[in-house]
Amino acid sequence: MKRIAYQGEPGANSHIVCQQAYPDWDAVACASFEDAFAAVTAGDCDLAMIPIDNSIAGRVADIHHFLPTSGLHIIGEKFLRIQFALMAVPGAKVDQLRTVHSHVHALGQCRGVIRELGLRPVVSGDTAGAAREVAELGDPTQAAIAPPLAAEVYGLEVLRDEIEDEEHNTTRFIVLSRDFEQAPPDNGPVVTSFVFNVRNIPAALYKALGGFATNGVNMTKLESYMVDGLFAATQFLAEVDGHPEHPPVKRALEELAFFTTDVTILGVYPADPFRAE
């Protein structure tokens, strides 16, 4: 059986999207993002499913630093509508609850119900881990905010479902592989992801991106972060609609190379149908 790695414990959102996208694969829980990357690099797993953006919380910390040096390639993307439930040990009542455990992002995305019930938030490593902790405590005053699957995994009872503050709460995941599998150029919408470092000259970023505008290429992501702790060395992660073999994208990438120290293609992969919704 093929294996796909994800960060978190069984029942986490990453586990859910693995089941949806690769139902016949063995989903392998990893304690950290580094462990998930390493599982693929070492050959212990065939792929990794990694969250990269959330519609409320923004980019997922650390992933942008791992990607350029991981040696892995993006071969796909998946979007998951995030749903959280308030859960506790069987028999617990809502008016008994005093404390709620979850990942810091989940707590921030469910402020309404936490405020309504007057619960004291406790930060856990991840949402599914919070559910496991509550199950192990066996205390009816302790609750967890986690995906509904976590209640099934850890034998908890859902007291309220769909408690997230925003209905549009969606996380984008990328699928990583050791092998560079480039999507064909003329078989539907394609996303090209790449990183680049701009030259340390005035207006370098403006000039570097000009080619995408003049060639009519839609850039859907542009994020910057420091490299090696140097304030002057800025790396950018970018994504565009289109394939590098399409003339507009090809010309834009050629122009980009004039104003950067290096350009690395991370992946050329089919766009998830969610983008068209």
PESULSUL-V308491 format. One record per residue. N is the residue number from 1. D_LAST is the distance of its C-alpha to the last C-alpha in Angstrom with 2 decimals. Layout:
n->N d_last->D_LAST
n->N d_last->D_LAST
This chain:
n->1 d_last->33.20
n->2 d_last->30.80
n->3 d_last->29.99
n->4 d_last->27.06
n->5 d_last->27.92
n->6 d_last->26.14
n->7 d_last->27.45
n->8 d_last->28.47
n->9 d_last->30.18
n->10 d_last->29.33
n->11 d_last->26.82
n->12 d_last->24.88
n->13 d_last->21.09
n->14 d_last->21.73
n->15 d_last->23.70
n->16 d_last->20.96
n->17 d_last->18.40
n->18 d_last->21.36
n->19 d_last->22.07
n->20 d_last->18.58
n->21 d_last->18.34
n->22 d_last->22.09
n->23 d_last->23.57
n->24 d_last->26.85
n->25 d_last->27.51
n->26 d_last->29.71
n->27 d_last->27.83
n->28 d_last->30.39
n->29 d_last->30.49
n->30 d_last->31.68
n->31 d_last->33.23
n->32 d_last->31.69
n->33 d_last->29.26
n->34 d_last->32.41
n->35 d_last->33.36
n->36 d_last->30.02
n->37 d_last->30.31
n->38 d_last->33.97
n->39 d_last->33.39
n->40 d_last->31.48
n->41 d_last->33.90
n->42 d_last->36.87
n->43 d_last->35.56
n->44 d_last->35.53
n->45 d_last->31.81
n->46 d_last->29.85
n->47 d_last->26.57
n->48 d_last->25.35
n->49 d_last->22.09
n->50 d_last->21.99
n->51 d_last->19.80
n->52 d_last->19.41
n->53 d_last->17.24
n->54 d_last->16.41
n->55 d_last->14.43
n->56 d_last->17.75
n->57 d_last->20.55
n->58 d_last->19.46
n->59 d_last->20.79
n->60 d_last->22.72
n->61 d_last->26.37
n->62 d_last->28.39
n->63 d_last->25.76
n->64 d_last->25.94
n->65 d_last->29.70
n->66 d_last->29.74
n->67 d_last->27.47
n->68 d_last->29.71
n->69 d_last->32.84
n->70 d_last->31.64
n->71 d_last->32.07
n->72 d_last->28.83
n->73 d_last->25.93
n->74 d_last->22.15
n->75 d_last->21.17
n->76 d_last->17.66
n->77 d_last->14.97
n->78 d_last->13.44
n->79 d_last->11.37
n->80 d_last->13.06
n->81 d_last->12.64
n->82 d_last->16.21
n->83 d_last->18.53
n->84 d_last->22.16
n->85 d_last->25.21
n->86 d_last->28.71
n->87 d_last->31.18
n->88 d_last->34.93
n->89 d_last->37.81
n->90 d_last->38.49
n->91 d_last->40.42
n->92 d_last->39.33
n->93 d_last->38.63
n->94 d_last->36.33
n->95 d_last->39.40
n->96 d_last->41.03
n->97 d_last->38.44
n->98 d_last->39.57
n->99 d_last->37.57
n->100 d_last->34.03
n->101 d_last->33.19
n->102 d_last->29.95
n->103 d_last->28.47
n->104 d_last->28.68
n->105 d_last->24.90
n->106 d_last->24.51
n->107 d_last->27.44
n->108 d_last->25.90
n->109 d_last->22.63
n->110 d_last->24.72
n->111 d_last->27.32
n->112 d_last->27.28
n->113 d_last->28.65
n->114 d_last->31.00
n->115 d_last->32.44
n->116 d_last->32.70
n->117 d_last->34.65
n->118 d_last->36.64
n->119 d_last->35.96
n->120 d_last->37.14
n->121 d_last->34.42
n->122 d_last->35.51
n->123 d_last->33.55
n->124 d_last->33.16
n->125 d_last->32.13
n->126 d_last->28.92
n->127 d_last->27.51
n->128 d_last->28.83
n->129 d_last->32.10
n->130 d_last->32.40
n->131 d_last->32.18
n->132 d_last->34.86
n->133 d_last->37.03
n->134 d_last->36.94
n->135 d_last->37.82
n->136 d_last->40.71
n->137 d_last->42.00
n->138 d_last->42.23
n->139 d_last->42.53
n->140 d_last->41.10
n->141 d_last->40.78
n->142 d_last->38.29
n->143 d_last->34.57
n->144 d_last->31.56
n->145 d_last->27.91
n->146 d_last->26.04
n->147 d_last->23.38
n->148 d_last->24.63
n->149 d_last->25.51
n->150 d_last->28.12
n->151 d_last->29.96
n->152 d_last->30.41
n->153 d_last->31.56
n->154 d_last->34.08
n->155 d_last->35.24
n->156 d_last->34.06
n->157 d_last->33.33
n->158 d_last->30.13
n->159 d_last->31.36
n->160 d_last->28.07
n->161 d_last->24.50
n->162 d_last->21.20
n->163 d_last->23.30
n->164 d_last->20.88
n->165 d_last->21.05
n->166 d_last->17.38
n->167 d_last->14.68
n->168 d_last->12.03
n->169 d_last->14.39
n->170 d_last->12.66
n->171 d_last->14.65
n->172 d_last->14.02
n->173 d_last->16.75
n->174 d_last->18.42
n->175 d_last->20.62
n->176 d_last->24.08
n->177 d_last->26.81
n->178 d_last->30.37
n->179 d_last->29.79
n->180 d_last->27.93
n->181 d_last->25.66
n->182 d_last->24.11
n->183 d_last->21.28
n->184 d_last->22.55
n->185 d_last->21.94
n->186 d_last->20.89
n->187 d_last->18.79
n->188 d_last->15.17
n->189 d_last->13.37
n->190 d_last->15.56
n->191 d_last->15.94
n->192 d_last->19.54
n->193 d_last->20.83
n->194 d_last->24.36
n->195 d_last->26.95
n->196 d_last->29.72
n->197 d_last->32.71
n->198 d_last->33.74
n->199 d_last->37.39
n->200 d_last->39.36
n->201 d_last->39.96
n->202 d_last->39.10
n->203 d_last->35.68
n->204 d_last->34.79
n->205 d_last->31.14
n->206 d_last->30.80
n->207 d_last->32.47
n->208 d_last->30.54
n->209 d_last->27.14
n->210 d_last->28.48
n->211 d_last->27.96
n->212 d_last->24.18
n->213 d_last->24.32
n->214 d_last->26.99
n->215 d_last->25.27
n->216 d_last->21.91
n->217 d_last->20.10
n->218 d_last->17.06
n->219 d_last->17.95
n->220 d_last->15.20
n->221 d_last->17.83
n->222 d_last->21.52
n->223 d_last->23.56
n->224 d_last->27.34
n->225 d_last->29.83
n->226 d_last->33.55
n->227 d_last->35.29
n->228 d_last->38.46
n->229 d_last->38.81
n->230 d_last->39.67
n->231 d_last->38.57
n->232 d_last->39.07
n->233 d_last->37.08
n->234 d_last->33.37
n->235 d_last->30.80
n->236 d_last->27.24
n->237 d_last->24.16
n->238 d_last->21.72
n->239 d_last->18.63
n->240 d_last->17.74
n->241 d_last->15.49
n->242 d_last->17.93
n->243 d_last->20.89
n->244 d_last->24.38
n->245 d_last->25.89
n->246 d_last->23.99
n->247 d_last->26.62
n->248 d_last->24.73
n->249 d_last->23.72
n->250 d_last->27.19
n->251 d_last->28.94
n->252 d_last->27.02
n->253 d_last->27.91
n->254 d_last->31.48
n->255 d_last->31.78
n->256 d_last->30.39
n->257 d_last->33.25
n->258 d_last->35.86
n->259 d_last->35.08
n->260 d_last->34.34
n->261 d_last->36.61
n->262 d_last->34.29
n->263 d_last->30.79
n->264 d_last->29.52
n->265 d_last->26.54
n->266 d_last->25.04
n->267 d_last->22.62
n->268 d_last->20.95
n->269 d_last->18.29
n->270 d_last->15.31
n->271 d_last->11.89
n->272 d_last->9.98
n->273 d_last->7.21
n->274 d_last->5.32
n->275 d_last->5.59
n->276 d_last->3.82
n->277 d_last->0.00
